[in-house]
Amino acid sequence: MEQERVQLEKSFKPQWIWAIALGSAIGWGCFILPTEWMGKAGPLGAIIGLLIGGLLMMLIAVSYGILIEKLPVSGGEFAYAYVGFGRIHAYICGWFLTLGYICIVALNASALSLLGKFILPSITNVVFLYEINGWQVYLGEVIIASLALILFAYFNIKGASLSGQIQYVFCIILVLGVLLLTAGMILHPDTSLSNLTPLMKPGIPALSGIIAIVAIAPWAYVGFDNIPQAAEEFNFPPKKAFSLIIYSLIFAAFLYTFMIIATGVAVPWQQLVEGKPIWGTGDVVSSTLGGFGMLLLAVAMCMGVFTGLNGFYVSSSRLLFAMARAKILPDSFAKLHPKYKTPHLGIIFTAVFCLVAPWFGRPVLLWIVDMSATGVTIAYFYTCFTAYKVFKWSEKDKGLLTGEDGEGLVSPVKKFICLIGIISSLSFLGLLLIPFSPSALGTPSLIALLVWTLLGIAFYLYKRKEYQSIPKDKLDYYIIGKALTNEGDIPRQPGQSTFDIKS
């Protein structure tokens, strides 16, 4: 007898989804890294690099918009890789993406510890434990990060409506905080826009600096891809998702730009970079705007961290839920909370996994997160390639879709944009993995990537027999669900699959 497919309730409103995308993209990095970015490319080079990265993400987002409309199911890229390339590729995509999402939850929690070390050291730097790679680990920072992880796990278990409302409110405060902070820094009598000169980093070709910043775009904007993870829970037409992604990317690009300007106008930026501050933005805001400025910065950064925590809890738990529904992970991850109807075990697993992270110190966690950027980029590639296969250059071509839904998908322009997305994804992957590139992964991150890859191979070999024994029609049902019936947006004839899915 075919097992009934568990489905999530449709409770996410459009503004909540926008907030999940924007809040997930704008995390601690927006407030911590402007000094580092200026050191790589200069103020204008950093801004241009981030804007170009945002535009490339928008091209990739075209593929996401297409597939969210066609496949509004939990799992996002996991489901897209299955549709485009089959079950093995779906597993590969899901495996790398899972670690990427979970690690970003842990990193956002550790950012609170970093904020505490700077603003309230008397609370954070309590009970010294040990030192790892130059980072002193204190019990106080471990407790702060752990409390944040537990609190947002609780919010997410309580229901999508609660987490969505919280996300939206925090996002509004985040945007207002950045705007007020930037205005305050620019208008202060002790600051000057001339401190942003030279606009590009001297001593290196301008293009090299810009490329170094463009290479971090998959990391800087990761979060808009949380939208497809929640697609099954939309209470609005999935077609609207594309515009929500674009709006979130535009807002994210401008918020990054504003924080670079706010940091650079206080003192000559080269002087700031040469001082190698622990937190350059915090130093200049504190010295310029005093306690009120630091309060504003702390609130904005907390909102960025909270929205990142909340957004990636949503995406990681939904991805685990979708993979369990497809029988590649234990069935328990596909069970819903009896009262709140949320994938609570995926949320608890993410929390438990992340609660270990604060004990290892931030540098070690950064190695893993740098590695996990590879997984996100792999997911971008699968999404763009699947969308590319959906569209046809002409009526003579055979597209990925068959039946009624395959008609009208002749669009050379959209197919070309998807092709650009494929090239962009591969370029990002190359910048991470090719030695001597401006943003090549360090040795610790490459070792972490190798370990995770080997673990993925071992786990697949363990589950291979069970996973491969599921008939394709049944796996279609588990992953794609009722959208394959005549009642959905993707009609098919009885007994036929809408997709030419490779085994």
C-alpha positions as CSV (number, residue, x, y, z in Angstrom):
1,M,0.0,0.0,0.0
2,E,1.4,3.4,-0.9
3,Q,2.3,5.5,2.1
4,E,0.4,8.8,2.4
5,R,2.5,11.8,1.7
6,V,2.7,14.3,4.6
7,Q,2.1,17.9,3.6
8,L,2.7,21.2,5.3
9,E,0.0,23.8,6.0
10,K,-0.3,26.9,3.8
11,S,0.3,29.7,6.2
12,F,3.1,31.9,4.9
13,K,2.0,35.4,3.7
14,P,3.9,37.3,0.9
15,Q,5.5,39.8,3.3
16,W,6.7,37.1,5.6
17,I,8.4,35.3,2.6
18,W,10.1,38.6,1.6
19,A,11.3,39.0,5.1
20,I,12.7,35.4,5.2
21,A,14.7,36.1,2.0
22,L,16.0,39.5,3.0
23,G,16.6,38.7,6.7
24,S,18.5,35.5,5.8
25,A,20.7,37.4,3.3
26,I,21.5,40.2,5.7
27,G,23.2,38.7,8.7
28,W,26.3,39.5,10.8
29,G,28.5,40.0,7.7
30,C,26.7,43.2,6.7
31,F,27.9,44.8,10.0
32,I,31.2,43.0,10.7
33,L,32.9,42.8,7.3
34,P,32.7,46.3,5.6
35,T,36.3,47.0,6.7
36,E,37.5,43.7,5.3
37,W,35.7,44.3,2.0
38,M,37.2,47.8,1.7
39,G,40.6,46.2,2.4
40,K,40.2,43.9,-0.6
41,A,38.8,46.4,-3.2
42,G,38.4,49.9,-1.7
43,P,35.0,51.4,-0.9
44,L,33.7,51.8,-4.5
45,G,35.3,48.4,-5.6
46,A,33.5,46.7,-2.7
47,I,30.2,48.4,-3.6
48,I,30.5,47.6,-7.3
49,G,31.4,44.0,-6.5
50,L,28.4,43.5,-4.3
51,L,26.1,45.2,-6.8
52,I,27.4,43.0,-9.6
53,G,27.0,40.0,-7.4
54,G,23.4,41.0,-6.6
55,L,22.7,41.3,-10.4
56,L,24.2,37.9,-11.0
57,M,22.0,36.5,-8.2
58,M,19.0,38.1,-9.9
59,L,19.8,36.2,-13.1
60,I,20.0,33.0,-11.0
61,A,16.8,34.0,-9.3
62,V,15.0,33.8,-12.7
63,S,15.5,30.0,-12.6
64,Y,14.2,29.9,-9.0
65,G,11.1,31.9,-10.0
66,I,10.4,29.5,-12.8
67,L,10.7,26.4,-10.7
68,I,8.9,27.7,-7.7
69,E,5.9,28.3,-9.9
70,K,6.1,24.9,-11.5
71,L,7.1,23.0,-8.3
72,P,5.7,24.6,-5.2
73,V,7.0,21.9,-2.8
74,S,9.2,21.8,0.2
75,G,12.8,20.8,-0.6
76,G,13.5,23.5,-3.2
77,E,16.8,22.7,-4.9
78,F,16.5,19.0,-3.8
79,A,13.3,18.6,-5.7
80,Y,14.6,20.6,-8.7
81,A,17.7,18.4,-8.9
82,Y,15.5,15.3,-8.8
83,V,13.3,16.7,-11.6
84,G,16.2,17.7,-13.8
85,F,18.7,14.9,-13.1
86,G,17.3,12.1,-11.0
87,R,17.5,10.7,-7.5
88,I,21.3,10.5,-7.2
89,H,21.8,14.2,-8.1
90,A,19.0,15.1,-5.8
91,Y,20.8,13.4,-2.9
92,I,24.1,15.2,-3.8
93,C,22.4,18.6,-3.9
94,G,20.4,18.0,-0.7
95,W,23.5,16.7,1.2
96,F,25.7,19.7,0.5
97,L,22.8,22.2,1.0
98,T,21.8,20.7,4.4
99,L,25.2,21.4,5.9
100,G,25.3,24.9,4.3
101,Y,22.0,25.9,5.9
102,I,22.7,24.4,9.3
103,C,26.2,26.0,9.5
104,I,24.7,29.4,8.8
105,V,22.3,29.0,11.7
106,A,25.3,28.2,13.9
107,L,27.4,31.1,12.5
108,N,24.6,33.6,13.1
109,A,24.3,32.5,16.7
110,S,28.1,32.9,17.2
111,A,27.8,36.5,15.9
112,L,25.8,37.4,19.0
113,S,28.8,36.3,21.0
114,L,31.1,38.5,18.9
115,L,28.7,41.4,19.5
116,G,28.7,40.7,23.2
117,K,32.5,40.6,23.4
118,F,32.5,44.2,21.9
119,I,29.6,45.8,23.7
120,L,29.1,43.8,27.0
121,P,32.4,42.0,27.7
122,S,31.6,41.8,31.4
123,I,28.7,39.4,30.5
124,T,30.2,37.6,27.5
125,N,33.8,37.1,28.7
126,V,32.9,35.2,31.8
127,V,34.6,31.9,32.8
128,F,37.5,31.4,30.4
129,L,37.5,27.8,29.0
130,Y,40.3,27.5,26.4
131,E,41.7,28.9,23.3
132,I,41.2,27.5,19.7
133,N,43.2,29.0,16.8
134,G,43.7,32.3,18.6
135,W,40.0,32.6,19.7
136,Q,39.4,32.6,23.5
137,V,36.3,30.6,24.3
138,Y,34.3,31.8,27.3
139,L,31.4,30.1,29.0
140,G,29.4,33.4,28.8
141,E,29.5,33.5,24.9
142,V,28.6,29.8,24.7
143,I,25.5,30.4,26.9
144,I,24.5,33.5,24.8
145,A,24.7,31.6,21.5
146,S,23.0,28.6,23.0
147,L,20.1,30.6,24.4
148,A,19.5,32.2,21.0
149,L,19.5,28.8,19.2
150,I,17.0,27.4,21.7
151,L,14.8,30.4,21.6
152,F,14.4,30.5,17.8
153,A,14.0,26.7,17.7
154,Y,11.1,27.2,20.0
155,F,9.6,30.0,17.8
156,N,9.8,27.8,14.8
157,I,8.3,24.7,16.5
158,K,5.4,26.9,17.7
159,G,4.3,27.5,14.1
160,A,5.1,29.0,10.7
161,S,2.8,32.0,11.5
162,L,4.7,32.9,14.6
163,S,8.1,32.7,13.0
164,G,6.8,34.6,9.9
165,Q,5.4,37.4,12.0
166,I,8.6,37.7,14.0
167,Q,10.7,37.7,10.8
168,Y,8.7,40.5,9.3
169,V,8.9,42.8,12.3
170,F,12.6,42.2,12.8
171,C,13.2,42.9,9.1
172,I,11.5,46.3,9.3
173,I,13.5,47.2,12.3
174,L,16.7,46.0,10.5
175,V,16.0,48.2,7.4
176,L,15.2,51.3,9.5
177,G,18.2,50.8,11.7
178,V,20.6,50.7,8.8
179,L,19.0,53.8,7.2
180,L,19.2,55.8,10.4
181,L,22.8,54.7,11.1
182,T,24.0,55.6,7.6
183,A,22.3,58.9,7.7
184,G,23.7,59.7,11.2
185,M,27.3,58.8,10.0
186,I,27.1,60.8,6.8
187,L,25.5,63.9,8.4
188,H,27.8,64.0,11.4
189,P,30.1,67.1,11.3
190,D,33.2,65.0,12.1
191,T,32.8,62.7,9.0
192,S,33.4,63.3,5.4
193,L,32.8,61.6,2.1
194,S,36.4,62.4,1.2
195,N,37.4,59.6,3.6
196,L,36.1,57.2,1.0
197,T,39.0,58.2,-1.4
198,P,40.8,56.6,-3.1
199,L,37.7,54.9,-4.2
200,M,39.6,51.7,-5.4
201,K,42.3,49.9,-3.6
202,P,45.7,51.2,-4.7
203,G,48.4,48.8,-5.9
204,I,46.1,46.2,-7.5
205,P,44.1,46.3,-10.7
206,A,40.6,47.6,-10.0
207,L,39.1,44.5,-11.7
208,S,40.9,42.1,-9.4
209,G,39.5,43.8,-6.3
210,I,36.0,43.8,-7.7
211,I,36.2,40.1,-8.7
212,A,37.4,39.2,-5.2
213,I,34.1,40.8,-3.9
214,V,31.9,39.3,-6.6
215,A,33.2,35.9,-5.6
216,I,31.6,36.2,-2.2
217,A,28.1,36.9,-3.7
218,P,26.8,33.4,-3.2
219,W,27.6,33.8,0.5
220,A,26.6,37.4,0.8
221,Y,23.1,36.9,-0.8
222,V,22.4,33.3,0.4
223,G,19.0,33.5,1.8
224,F,16.8,34.3,-1.2
225,D,17.0,30.6,-1.9
226,N,15.1,30.0,1.4
227,I,12.0,31.0,-0.5
228,P,11.6,27.7,-2.4
229,Q,12.1,25.7,0.8
230,A,8.9,27.3,2.1
231,A,7.0,27.1,-1.2
232,E,4.7,24.4,-0.1
233,E,3.5,26.7,2.7
234,F,2.6,29.7,0.5
235,N,-0.9,31.0,1.0
236,F,-0.6,33.0,-2.2
237,P,0.1,32.1,-5.9
238,P,3.6,30.7,-6.3
239,K,4.1,32.9,-9.3
240,K,4.5,35.8,-7.0
241,A,7.6,34.4,-5.5
242,F,9.9,35.7,-8.2
243,S,9.1,39.3,-7.5
244,L,9.6,38.7,-3.8
245,I,13.1,37.3,-4.5
246,I,14.0,40.3,-6.7
247,Y,12.8,42.8,-4.0
248,S,14.8,41.0,-1.3
249,L,17.9,41.1,-3.4
250,I,17.5,44.8,-4.2
251,F,17.1,45.6,-0.5
252,A,20.1,43.4,0.4
253,A,22.4,45.1,-2.1
254,F,21.4,48.6,-0.9
255,L,21.8,47.6,2.8
256,Y,25.3,46.3,2.1
257,T,26.1,49.5,0.2
258,F,24.9,51.7,3.0
259,M,27.0,49.9,5.7
260,I,30.1,50.2,3.6
261,I,29.5,54.0,3.2
262,A,28.6,54.3,7.0
263,T,31.9,52.6,7.9
264,G,34.1,54.5,5.3
265,V,33.1,58.1,6.0
266,A,34.3,58.3,9.6
267,V,38.1,58.2,9.0
268,P,40.2,57.6,5.9
269,W,39.4,54.0,5.0
270,Q,43.0,53.0,4.4
271,Q,43.9,54.2,7.9
272,L,41.1,52.1,9.3
273,V,42.1,49.0,7.3
274,E,45.8,49.3,8.3
275,G,44.8,49.4,12.0
276,K,43.5,45.8,11.6
277,P,40.6,46.4,14.0
278,I,38.6,43.5,15.5
279,W,35.4,45.3,14.4
280,G,36.1,48.3,12.3
281,T,32.4,49.4,11.9
282,G,31.9,49.1,15.7
283,D,35.0,51.3,16.3
284,V,34.1,54.1,14.0
285,V,30.4,54.2,15.0
286,S,31.4,54.2,18.7
287,S,33.9,57.0,18.3
288,T,31.6,59.1,16.0
289,L,28.0,58.6,17.4
290,G,28.9,57.4,20.9
291,G,26.6,55.3,23.0
292,F,23.4,56.0,20.9
293,G,25.2,55.0,17.7
294,M,26.4,51.8,19.2
295,L,22.9,51.1,20.5
296,L,21.5,51.6,17.0
297,L,24.3,49.4,15.5
298,A,23.7,46.7,18.1
299,V,19.9,46.7,17.4
300,A,20.4,46.5,13.6
301,M,23.0,43.8,13.9
302,C,20.8,41.8,16.3
303,M,17.9,42.1,13.9
304,G,20.2,40.8,11.1
305,V,21.3,37.9,13.2
306,F,17.8,37.1,14.5
307,T,16.3,37.1,11.0
308,G,19.2,34.9,9.8
309,L,18.7,32.4,12.6
310,N,14.9,32.3,12.0
311,G,15.1,32.1,8.2
312,F,17.7,29.3,8.1
313,Y,15.8,27.4,10.8
314,V,12.9,27.4,8.3
315,S,14.9,26.3,5.3
316,S,17.1,23.7,7.0
317,S,14.0,22.0,8.7
318,R,12.0,22.0,5.4
319,L,15.0,20.5,3.5
320,L,15.4,17.8,6.1
321,F,11.6,17.2,5.9
322,A,11.6,16.9,2.1
323,M,14.6,14.5,2.1
324,A,12.9,12.3,4.7
325,R,9.7,12.3,2.8
326,A,11.7,11.0,-0.2
327,K,13.1,8.2,2.1
328,I,16.7,9.3,1.9
329,L,16.7,10.4,5.6
330,P,14.9,8.7,8.5
331,D,11.1,8.9,8.4
332,S,11.0,10.8,11.7
333,F,12.1,14.0,10.0
334,A,9.0,13.9,7.9
335,K,6.6,13.8,10.9
336,L,4.8,16.9,11.9
337,H,4.2,18.2,15.4
338,P,0.8,16.9,16.6
339,K,-0.3,20.4,17.7
340,Y,1.6,23.0,15.7
341,K,2.0,21.0,12.4
342,T,5.6,22.0,11.9
343,P,8.5,19.7,11.0
344,H,9.7,19.8,14.6
345,L,12.3,17.1,14.6
346,G,14.2,18.8,11.8
347,I,14.1,22.0,13.9
348,I,15.3,20.1,17.0
349,F,18.1,18.4,15.0
350,T,19.3,21.7,13.6
351,A,19.3,23.2,17.1
352,V,21.2,20.2,18.7
353,F,23.7,20.2,15.8
354,C,24.3,23.9,16.2
355,L,24.6,23.8,20.0
356,V,27.9,22.0,19.6
357,A,29.3,24.8,17.5
358,P,29.9,27.6,20.1
359,W,32.3,25.3,22.0
360,F,34.7,25.2,19.0
361,G,35.2,29.0,18.6
362,R,34.4,31.2,15.8
363,P,37.5,30.6,13.6
364,V,36.8,26.9,13.3
365,L,33.2,27.6,12.5
366,L,34.2,30.0,9.8
367,W,36.3,27.3,8.1
368,I,33.2,25.1,7.9
369,V,30.9,27.9,6.7
370,D,33.4,28.9,4.0
371,M,33.3,25.3,2.8
372,S,29.5,25.2,3.0
373,A,29.4,28.1,0.4
374,T,30.3,25.4,-2.1
375,G,27.1,23.5,-1.3
376,V,25.0,26.6,-1.8
377,T,26.7,27.2,-5.2
378,I,26.1,23.6,-6.2
379,A,22.4,24.1,-5.5
380,Y,22.4,27.2,-7.6
381,F,23.9,25.2,-10.5
382,Y,21.3,22.4,-10.3
383,T,18.4,25.0,-10.2
384,C,19.6,26.9,-13.2
385,F,20.3,23.8,-15.2
386,T,16.9,22.3,-14.5
387,A,15.2,25.6,-15.4
388,Y,17.3,25.6,-18.6
389,K,16.0,22.2,-19.5
390,V,12.4,23.3,-18.9
391,F,12.5,25.9,-21.6
392,K,12.9,25.3,-25.3
393,W,14.7,27.2,-28.1
394,S,11.9,26.3,-30.5
395,E,8.8,24.1,-30.9
396,K,11.0,21.4,-32.5
397,D,13.1,20.9,-29.3
398,K,12.1,18.4,-26.6
399,G,11.7,20.1,-23.3
400,L,11.8,18.7,-19.8
401,L,8.0,19.0,-19.4
402,T,5.5,17.0,-21.3
403,G,1.7,17.2,-21.6
404,E,-0.2,20.4,-21.3
405,D,2.3,22.1,-19.1
406,G,5.1,21.7,-21.7
407,E,3.2,23.8,-24.2
408,G,4.1,27.5,-24.4
409,L,7.5,27.0,-22.9
410,V,9.3,28.1,-26.1
411,S,11.3,31.1,-24.7
412,P,14.8,31.7,-26.1
413,V,15.2,34.7,-23.8
414,K,14.4,32.8,-20.6
415,K,16.5,29.8,-21.7
416,F,19.4,32.1,-22.4
417,I,19.0,33.8,-18.9
418,C,19.1,30.3,-17.4
419,L,22.2,29.5,-19.3
420,I,23.8,32.7,-17.9
421,G,22.8,31.4,-14.4
422,I,24.5,28.1,-15.1
423,I,27.7,29.9,-16.2
424,S,27.6,32.2,-13.2
425,S,27.1,29.2,-10.8
426,L,30.1,27.4,-12.3
427,S,32.1,30.6,-12.1
428,F,31.4,31.0,-8.4
429,L,32.3,27.4,-7.9
430,G,35.5,27.9,-9.7
431,L,36.4,30.9,-7.7
432,L,36.0,28.8,-4.5
433,L,37.8,25.7,-5.6
434,I,40.5,26.7,-8.1
435,P,43.8,27.4,-6.3
436,F,45.1,30.9,-6.5
437,S,41.7,32.4,-7.3
438,P,40.9,35.6,-5.4
439,S,38.5,33.7,-3.1
440,A,39.9,30.2,-3.1
441,L,39.0,28.1,0.0
442,G,41.8,27.8,2.6
443,T,43.3,24.4,3.5
444,P,41.1,24.0,6.6
445,S,37.9,24.6,4.6
446,L,39.0,22.2,1.8
447,I,39.7,19.5,4.5
448,A,36.2,20.1,5.9
449,L,34.7,19.9,2.4
450,L,36.5,16.6,1.8
451,V,35.3,15.2,5.2
452,W,31.7,16.1,4.4
453,T,31.9,14.6,1.0
454,L,33.3,11.3,2.3
455,L,30.5,11.3,4.9
456,G,28.0,11.8,2.2
457,I,29.4,8.9,0.2
458,A,29.3,6.7,3.2
459,F,25.8,7.6,4.1
460,Y,24.6,7.1,0.5
461,L,26.2,3.7,0.4
462,Y,24.3,2.8,3.6
463,K,21.0,4.0,2.2
464,R,21.5,3.2,-1.4
465,K,19.7,-0.1,-1.6
466,E,16.5,1.3,0.0
467,Y,16.6,4.6,-1.9
468,Q,17.2,2.9,-5.3
469,S,14.5,0.3,-4.7
470,I,11.7,3.0,-4.6
471,P,9.8,2.9,-7.9
472,K,10.1,6.1,-9.9
473,D,6.3,6.8,-9.8
474,K,6.3,6.5,-6.0
475,L,9.3,8.7,-5.6
476,D,7.7,11.3,-8.0
477,Y,4.8,11.2,-5.5
478,Y,6.9,11.6,-2.4
479,I,9.0,14.5,-3.8
480,I,6.7,16.3,-6.2
481,G,3.4,15.3,-4.6
482,K,-0.1,16.1,-5.8
483,A,1.2,18.7,-8.3
484,L,1.6,15.7,-10.6
485,T,-2.1,15.0,-10.7
486,N,-4.7,16.6,-12.9
487,E,-5.7,18.8,-10.0
488,G,-2.5,20.8,-9.9
489,D,-0.6,23.3,-12.0
490,I,1.4,20.5,-13.8
491,P,-1.2,18.2,-15.3
492,R,-0.3,14.7,-16.5
493,Q,-2.2,11.7,-18.0
494,P,-2.9,8.9,-15.6
495,G,0.1,6.6,-15.2
496,Q,2.4,9.1,-17.0
497,S,5.0,11.3,-15.4
498,T,5.0,15.0,-16.3
499,F,8.7,15.0,-16.3
500,D,11.3,13.1,-18.2
501,I,13.2,12.2,-15.0
502,K,16.3,10.2,-15.4
503,S,16.6,7.2,-13.1
